[in-house]
Amino acid sequence: MSEAEITRMKQKTTSVSLGTLIGRELRNDKVEQRTIKYGQAALAKKGEDYFLIKPDCQRIPGNPLTSFSVFAIFDGHNGISAAIFAKENLLNNVLSAIPEGISREEWLQALRRALVAGFVKTDLEFQQKGMLQDLGI
């Protein structure tokens, strides 16, 4: 296929929003189960956005009744370093700030503070990483 043909194909392709696609599926009578677990679409031209999709987290490891999902978009302004670092570290930092062995209600109450603590810890770790790189360490 020539470069001109590829260009024409790209120009003919139109983007359809996820909401439109979901609406079409929900209106389609042939769909047996109308459940959408999650979706992802990436439109960043610079490739600076990173996604975290974890639909299978468990508040109590090994207990599927304590399942929850985590979805995040990390927007890398002026580079990808912070987005990658946050994707790799933020969730663990948030979850490590929640005490173990607490009830569901206590866990939900602790989550708000854990989110703040996790973001602060991730930010500080990223800054330290940058300082160490600046020092050549």
Backbone hydrogen bonds, N-H to C=O, Kabsch-Sander energy under -0.5 kcal/mol:
donor,donor_aa,acceptor,acceptor_aa,energy
6,I,2,S,-2.1
7,T,3,E,-2.3
8,R,4,A,-2.4
9,M,5,E,-2.3
10,K,6,I,-2.3
11,Q,7,T,-2.1
12,K,8,R,-1.7
13,T,9,M,-1.4
21,L,17,S,-2.0
22,I,18,L,-2.7
23,G,19,G,-2.4
24,R,20,T,-2.3
25,E,21,L,-2.2
26,L,22,I,-2.6
27,R,23,G,-1.7
28,N,24,R,-1.0
28,N,25,E,-0.5
29,D,27,R,-0.6
31,V,28,N,-1.4
32,E,30,K,-0.5
34,R,32,E,-0.6
35,T,33,Q,-0.9
37,K,35,T,-0.6
43,L,41,A,-0.5
50,Y,74,F,-2.6
52,L,72,A,-2.4
54,K,70,V,-2.9
57,C,54,K,-0.6
57,C,68,F,-1.6
59,R,66,T,-2.5
63,N,60,I,-2.3
66,T,63,N,-2.0
67,S,64,P,-1.3
68,F,57,C,-2.2
70,V,54,K,-2.2
72,A,52,L,-2.1
74,F,50,Y,-3.5
75,D,73,I,-0.6
76,G,48,E,-1.8
76,G,74,F,-0.7
77,H,75,D,-1.4
79,G,76,G,-1.0
84,I,80,I,-2.6
85,F,81,S,-2.5
86,A,82,A,-2.7
87,K,83,A,-2.2
88,E,84,I,-2.1
89,N,85,F,-1.4
90,L,86,A,-2.4
93,N,89,N,-2.2
94,V,90,L,-2.5
95,L,91,L,-2.8
96,S,92,N,-2.3
97,A,93,N,-0.5
97,A,94,V,-1.1
98,I,95,L,-1.4
102,I,99,P,-0.5
107,W,103,S,-2.6
108,L,104,R,-2.6
109,Q,105,E,-2.0
110,A,106,E,-2.4
111,L,107,W,-1.4
112,R,108,L,-0.7
113,R,109,Q,-0.6
114,A,110,A,-2.4
115,L,111,L,-2.5
116,V,112,R,-1.6
117,A,113,R,-2.9
118,G,114,A,-2.9
119,F,115,L,-2.3
120,V,116,V,-2.5
121,K,117,A,-2.8
122,T,118,G,-2.4
123,D,119,F,-2.5
124,L,120,V,-2.7
125,E,121,K,-2.7
126,F,122,T,-2.3
127,Q,123,D,-2.4
128,Q,124,L,-2.6
129,K,125,E,-2.5
130,G,126,F,-2.2
131,M,127,Q,-2.3
132,L,128,Q,-2.6
133,Q,129,K,-2.2
134,D,130,G,-2.2
135,L,131,M,-1.6
136,G,133,Q,-1.0
137,I,132,L,-3.0
